[in-house]
Amino acid sequence: MKQPCVYITTNRNNTTLYIGVTSNLVQRIYQHKIKLFKGFTAQYNVDKLVYFEQFEDMESAITREKRLKVWKRDWKNRLINEMNPCWKELYFDLMC
């Protein structure tokens, strides 16, 4: 899936959120899952994809990512709940 995306991942208990941007969502989430890069997501086990948005161009995706990162937690939760009310893992759905 090569397309600019903004995504939100969380940990198993849905207590920590991470917002990122990528041009290859499947590859990027896989990298989170195998903890390829040491940092926030590896340290806090934030590898469960619960939300994503696709964009026509990377500039739009980056702009959206920056906006989401300053949102309050309640707003982010509401956004996730609109698309994924059970907060289920979406990564495996992308593989089909």
Backbone bond lengths (Angstrom), bond angles and torsions (degrees), N, CA, C in turn:
res aa  C-N    CA-C-N  psi(-1)  N-CA   C-N-CA  omega(-1)  CA-C   N-CA-C  phi
1 M - - - 1.457 - - 1.526 108.30 -
2 K 1.303 117.85 86.38 1.466 122.43 178.31 1.517 108.81 -91.93
3 Q 1.319 115.97 97.41 1.455 121.79 178.73 1.519 107.51 -162.67
4 P 1.326 117.69 138.40 1.463 119.39 178.85 1.527 110.93 -58.07
5 C 1.327 115.35 131.99 1.468 121.55 -178.62 1.518 110.27 -141.80
6 V 1.304 115.17 148.66 1.457 123.10 164.23 1.519 105.20 -105.64
7 Y 1.306 116.95 139.55 1.456 119.83 -177.73 1.518 110.67 -138.88
8 I 1.328 114.34 156.62 1.463 121.00 174.65 1.520 107.34 -125.27
9 T 1.326 114.73 128.26 1.453 120.88 173.72 1.525 108.46 -116.00
10 T 1.319 114.02 160.47 1.451 120.30 178.26 1.522 108.83 -142.61
11 N 1.315 116.07 176.63 1.459 120.48 176.39 1.533 109.76 -93.30
12 R 1.286 117.20 -179.60 1.464 122.06 -175.53 1.528 112.39 -58.31
13 N 1.328 117.05 -34.81 1.466 121.30 -177.86 1.527 113.42 -93.23
14 N 1.321 117.03 3.94 1.470 122.70 179.87 1.524 113.10 59.13
15 T 1.320 116.88 33.51 1.464 120.57 -177.71 1.521 113.55 -101.29
16 T 1.314 117.33 -19.19 1.463 121.48 -179.06 1.525 108.25 -125.33
17 L 1.329 116.02 135.30 1.461 120.96 179.07 1.522 110.42 -114.94
18 Y 1.325 115.01 148.41 1.464 122.24 173.29 1.519 107.33 -133.75
19 I 1.310 116.56 132.49 1.467 122.30 178.17 1.518 107.83 -113.40
20 G 1.327 115.83 129.42 1.453 120.70 -179.65 1.514 111.63 -139.39
21 V 1.323 114.84 174.46 1.459 122.20 178.33 1.523 107.78 -134.60
22 T 1.320 116.88 145.24 1.458 121.25 -178.33 1.521 109.84 -158.22
23 S 1.322 116.20 163.37 1.462 120.61 172.51 1.524 111.12 -103.02
24 N 1.342 116.50 -4.55 1.459 120.85 179.54 1.532 107.90 -141.32
25 L 1.323 115.77 90.33 1.460 121.21 -172.23 1.526 112.38 -63.40
26 V 1.307 118.46 -45.39 1.466 121.08 -178.81 1.526 110.30 -59.02
27 Q 1.317 116.83 -47.76 1.463 120.94 -179.61 1.530 111.14 -63.18
28 R 1.318 116.27 -43.22 1.466 119.36 -176.03 1.521 111.99 -66.36
29 I 1.330 117.59 -41.76 1.461 119.71 179.14 1.535 109.87 -66.55
30 Y 1.312 116.66 -38.41 1.461 120.02 175.67 1.531 110.31 -58.51
31 Q 1.323 116.58 -42.23 1.459 120.78 178.25 1.530 110.99 -60.83
32 H 1.339 116.36 -39.26 1.468 119.44 175.82 1.526 110.01 -63.60
33 K 1.324 117.06 -44.34 1.462 121.48 -175.96 1.529 112.63 -63.17
34 I 1.319 117.28 -37.38 1.471 119.37 179.19 1.533 112.17 -92.15
35 K 1.330 115.13 4.79 1.469 121.93 177.91 1.531 111.36 54.16
36 L 1.331 114.01 47.14 1.457 120.88 -178.76 1.522 111.72 -60.54
37 F 1.316 116.50 -39.03 1.465 120.89 -179.05 1.517 109.19 -109.89
38 K 1.301 115.87 127.43 1.456 120.53 178.09 1.522 107.74 -77.21
39 G 1.296 116.32 130.33 1.456 121.06 -179.47 1.515 110.06 166.51
40 F 1.318 116.07 -155.01 1.458 122.44 -174.11 1.517 112.72 -54.90
41 T 1.343 117.26 -51.80 1.470 119.36 -174.93 1.524 112.11 -66.47
42 A 1.311 117.60 -35.72 1.465 120.34 177.18 1.528 110.39 -70.68
43 Q 1.309 116.61 -42.81 1.465 121.15 -177.79 1.524 111.96 -63.07
44 Y 1.345 116.75 -39.59 1.458 120.74 -175.92 1.536 113.24 -104.18
45 N 1.318 117.56 11.26 1.477 122.74 178.52 1.524 112.16 52.82
46 V 1.308 115.73 46.81 1.460 122.33 -177.62 1.530 107.68 -96.11
47 D 1.345 115.48 82.73 1.464 119.57 -174.26 1.529 113.63 -133.91
48 K 1.311 117.63 13.09 1.468 122.85 -179.87 1.532 108.75 -99.30
49 L 1.317 116.41 110.19 1.467 121.38 -179.41 1.524 109.38 -73.30
50 V 1.340 116.33 119.78 1.465 119.93 -179.39 1.526 113.12 -119.90
51 Y 1.334 117.07 -10.10 1.469 119.89 -177.92 1.518 109.37 -159.73
52 F 1.337 115.99 143.82 1.461 120.02 170.48 1.522 109.79 -155.94
53 E 1.304 114.90 154.83 1.468 123.62 174.63 1.516 107.38 -130.88
54 Q 1.318 117.00 139.68 1.462 121.60 177.66 1.522 109.83 -103.17
55 F 1.339 115.64 149.07 1.461 122.24 -177.27 1.518 110.57 -133.33
56 E 1.295 115.56 159.34 1.464 121.45 178.43 1.525 111.92 -74.03
57 D 1.336 116.45 -31.63 1.466 119.67 -177.03 1.525 109.77 -142.64
58 M 1.314 115.69 156.81 1.459 121.96 -176.23 1.523 111.73 -66.10
59 E 1.304 117.98 -34.31 1.462 120.74 -179.79 1.530 110.80 -59.29
60 S 1.325 117.10 -43.22 1.472 121.26 178.51 1.523 110.81 -65.70
61 A 1.316 116.61 -39.74 1.460 120.71 179.28 1.527 110.87 -64.24
62 I 1.306 117.13 -42.96 1.463 121.37 179.88 1.530 110.62 -65.44
63 T 1.309 117.13 -40.64 1.464 121.13 177.63 1.526 110.26 -60.35
64 R 1.323 116.88 -45.57 1.469 121.58 179.08 1.525 110.66 -64.05
65 E 1.325 117.59 -42.62 1.465 121.03 178.58 1.524 110.41 -57.46
66 K 1.310 117.12 -46.75 1.463 121.17 -179.14 1.521 111.31 -61.61
67 R 1.332 116.96 -39.52 1.470 120.40 178.16 1.522 111.52 -65.78
68 L 1.331 116.39 -45.14 1.464 119.85 -178.60 1.524 112.40 -63.69
69 K 1.316 116.25 -34.89 1.463 120.04 -177.03 1.524 112.54 -64.42
70 V 1.319 118.88 -23.53 1.468 120.41 179.57 1.530 112.33 -96.17
71 W 1.318 117.27 -3.08 1.470 120.69 177.79 1.524 110.56 -66.65
72 K 1.341 114.75 152.94 1.458 121.30 171.92 1.524 109.28 -69.63
73 R 1.320 116.62 155.16 1.456 121.63 -178.77 1.537 111.40 -57.74
74 D 1.317 117.99 -40.74 1.469 121.04 179.45 1.521 111.59 -59.01
75 W 1.308 117.42 -38.94 1.467 121.46 -179.66 1.528 109.92 -67.58
76 K 1.325 116.06 -41.37 1.467 120.57 178.24 1.526 110.21 -64.24
77 N 1.328 116.38 -43.19 1.464 120.09 177.93 1.528 110.94 -59.77
78 R 1.306 116.70 -43.32 1.464 121.23 179.81 1.528 110.43 -62.71
79 L 1.315 117.51 -41.65 1.458 122.26 178.32 1.533 110.61 -61.11
80 I 1.316 116.67 -46.47 1.464 120.65 178.59 1.522 110.33 -63.30
81 N 1.327 116.85 -44.86 1.468 121.15 -178.61 1.522 113.06 -60.52
82 E 1.326 117.18 -31.67 1.474 120.32 178.97 1.522 111.43 -65.87
83 M 1.313 117.51 -38.26 1.465 121.86 -178.20 1.526 112.07 -92.41
84 N 1.312 116.64 -34.04 1.459 121.64 -169.05 1.531 109.27 -143.04
85 P 1.334 118.03 72.29 1.470 120.79 -172.66 1.523 114.95 -60.21
86 C 1.309 118.27 -25.51 1.478 121.23 178.85 1.527 112.57 -92.86
87 W 1.314 116.77 -1.32 1.461 122.81 -177.91 1.529 110.27 53.76
88 K 1.323 115.80 42.99 1.467 119.22 179.84 1.528 109.87 -78.04
89 E 1.297 115.50 156.97 1.468 122.77 177.85 1.524 108.69 -67.82
90 L 1.335 117.35 119.99 1.472 122.16 -177.72 1.517 112.98 -94.43
91 Y 1.305 118.09 -13.36 1.460 121.75 -175.21 1.530 112.03 -56.43
92 F 1.310 117.23 -46.61 1.458 120.34 -175.12 1.527 112.01 -69.45
93 D 1.337 117.35 -25.91 1.469 120.23 174.37 1.527 111.68 -66.77
94 L 1.319 116.33 -30.05 1.468 120.66 178.93 1.532 111.71 -69.29
95 M 1.316 115.69 -24.16 1.465 120.48 -176.61 1.526 112.47 -75.37
96 C 1.320 117.89 -18.77 1.483 121.28 -176.86 1.511 112.08 -80.01
